[in-house]
């Protein structure tokens, strides 16, 4: 007596199931043993490397929000505690002595702000085509990325309102990415030259 035809075809289904199962196991093993990407931390001199050379105007885009604030932990939980010098408003601007470092994300966001602030110069250049010079903006960023202050550190532009406009652009906008290890003071030099 011969077995029914249904049982003869079940070997094909079993082979397909085994192949699918083997593929899933292989995918799991590949993902589990894959090495994470290597991230190179910026050097402490990264703040000095933020240079915004003459660049075409770039329309601003949203900068991603920083990670949520670290909640207070009670003594019995042993959880994380916020940095000690945060103000009662929670923005971290009360701390005046900063030992933090510029993260790669913060450096990128500061360069973007410098490109956005270049619009101040472009508008003034339409009125005075000979306007050129260098402006250095000092920016104080709290541990959580809040821009506490932005001021003109130095400027050799003949038009002082352009430098003030640039400093104002650094104060505006969303919170920046957090520095590494606490608040940070950054000097952002901008060389402003008319297009050739």
C-alpha positions in Angstrom: 0.0 0.0 0.0 1.3 3.5 -1.0 1.2 6.5 1.4 -1.1 9.3 0.5 0.3 12.1 -1.9 0.0 14.7 0.9 2.8 13.2 2.9 5.1 13.0 -0.2 5.0 16.9 -0.6 5.5 17.5 3.1 9.3 17.2 2.7 9.3 20.4 0.6 7.5 22.3 3.3 9.9 20.9 5.9 12.9 22.1 3.8 11.4 25.6 3.4 10.8 25.8 7.2 14.3 24.7 7.9 15.8 27.3 5.4 13.7 30.1 6.9 14.6 29.1 10.5 18.3 28.9 9.5 18.1 32.4 7.9 16.6 33.8 11.1 19.2 32.2 13.3 21.9 33.6 11.0 20.4 37.1 11.0 20.2 37.0 14.8 23.8 35.9 15.1 25.0 38.6 12.7 23.2 41.3 14.6 24.3 40.0 18.0 28.0 39.8 17.1 28.2 42.9 15.0 30.6 45.4 16.5 29.3 48.9 17.3 30.7 51.8 15.2 33.7 53.6 16.6 33.1 57.1 17.7 36.0 59.5 17.9 35.7 62.1 20.6 36.7 65.7 19.7 39.8 67.1 21.2 39.7 69.8 23.9 40.7 72.3 21.2 37.5 71.6 19.2 36.0 74.9 20.3 38.8 76.8 18.6 38.3 74.8 15.4 34.8 76.2 14.8 35.5 78.5 12.0 32.7 79.8 9.7 34.4 80.9 6.5 32.5 82.8 3.9 29.8 80.4 2.8 26.6 80.8 0.9 23.4 81.4 2.9 21.9 78.3 4.3 18.3 78.2 5.5 18.0 77.1 9.1 16.7 73.6 9.8 15.5 72.2 13.1 18.3 71.1 15.4 17.3 67.9 17.3 16.3 68.5 20.9 18.8 67.4 23.6 18.2 64.3 25.7 15.6 64.7 28.5 16.9 66.2 31.8 18.1 63.8 34.4 15.6 63.6 37.2 16.5 64.1 40.9 17.1 60.9 42.7 16.2 60.3 46.3 19.1 59.0 48.6 17.5 55.6 49.0 17.3 54.9 45.2 20.9 55.6 44.4 19.9 56.9 41.0 21.5 59.6 38.9 21.8 63.2 40.2 21.8 66.4 38.1 24.9 68.5 37.9 25.4 70.5 41.1 25.4 74.0 39.7 22.0 74.0 37.9 19.9 77.1 38.7 16.5 76.9 40.2 15.1 77.5 36.7 16.8 74.3 35.5 18.6 75.9 32.6 22.1 75.5 34.1 23.1 79.1 33.4 23.9 79.9 37.0 27.2 78.1 36.7 30.0 80.5 35.7 33.1 78.4 35.8 33.0 75.8 33.0 35.2 72.8 32.5 33.2 71.0 29.8 34.3 70.2 26.3 32.7 70.7 22.9 31.0 67.5 21.7 31.0 66.7 18.0 27.3 67.4 17.9 27.7 70.7 19.6 30.5 71.7 17.2 28.3 70.8 14.2 25.4 72.8 15.6 27.6 75.9 16.3 28.9 75.8 12.8 25.3 75.6 11.5 24.4 78.6 13.7 27.4 80.5 12.2 26.2 79.8 8.7 22.7 80.9 9.6 24.1 84.1 11.2 26.0 84.8 8.0 22.7 86.2 6.7 23.3 89.4 8.8 26.5 90.0 6.8 24.9 89.2 3.5 22.1 91.8 4.1 24.7 94.5 5.1 26.8 93.6 2.1 23.9 94.6 -0.2 24.2 98.1 1.3 28.0 98.3 1.4 29.8 96.0 -1.1 33.2 96.8 0.6 32.3 95.6 4.0 34.6 92.9 5.3 36.3 91.8 8.5 36.3 89.2 11.3 33.9 88.8 14.2 34.5 86.6 17.2 31.3 85.6 19.1 31.7 84.2 22.7 29.0 81.7 23.5 28.3 80.3 27.0 26.5 76.9 26.7 25.1 75.2 29.9 25.5 71.5 30.6 22.1 70.8 29.0 22.7 72.8 25.8 20.9 76.0 26.8 22.6 79.1 25.2 23.0 81.2 28.3 24.7 84.1 26.5 26.2 85.1 23.2 28.2 88.3 22.8 30.6 90.0 20.5 34.1 89.3 21.8 35.9 91.2 19.1 35.1 92.7 15.7 36.9 94.8 13.1 33.8 95.4 10.9 33.0 99.0 10.1 29.3 98.2 10.8 28.8 97.4 14.5 25.2 96.4 14.0 26.2 93.4 11.8 28.3 91.9 14.7 25.4 92.5 17.1 23.0 90.8 14.7 25.3 87.8 14.4 25.5 87.5 18.2 21.7 87.6 18.4 21.5 84.7 15.9 23.5 82.6 18.3 21.1 83.4 21.2 18.0 82.4 19.1 16.6 79.0 18.3 16.3 75.7 19.9 18.6 74.3 22.6 22.0 73.1 21.3 23.4 69.5 21.9 24.9 69.2 25.3 28.6 69.7 25.9 30.7 66.9 27.4 31.4 67.1 31.1 29.5 70.3 32.0 29.0 73.8 30.7 31.4 75.3 28.1 32.5 78.7 26.8 33.1 78.7 23.1 34.6 81.4 20.9 33.3 81.2 17.3 35.5 83.2 14.8 33.8 84.2 11.6 35.8 85.6 8.7 33.4 87.8 6.6 34.5 88.5 3.0 32.5 89.6 0.0 32.2 87.0 -2.8 34.9 87.3 -5.5 
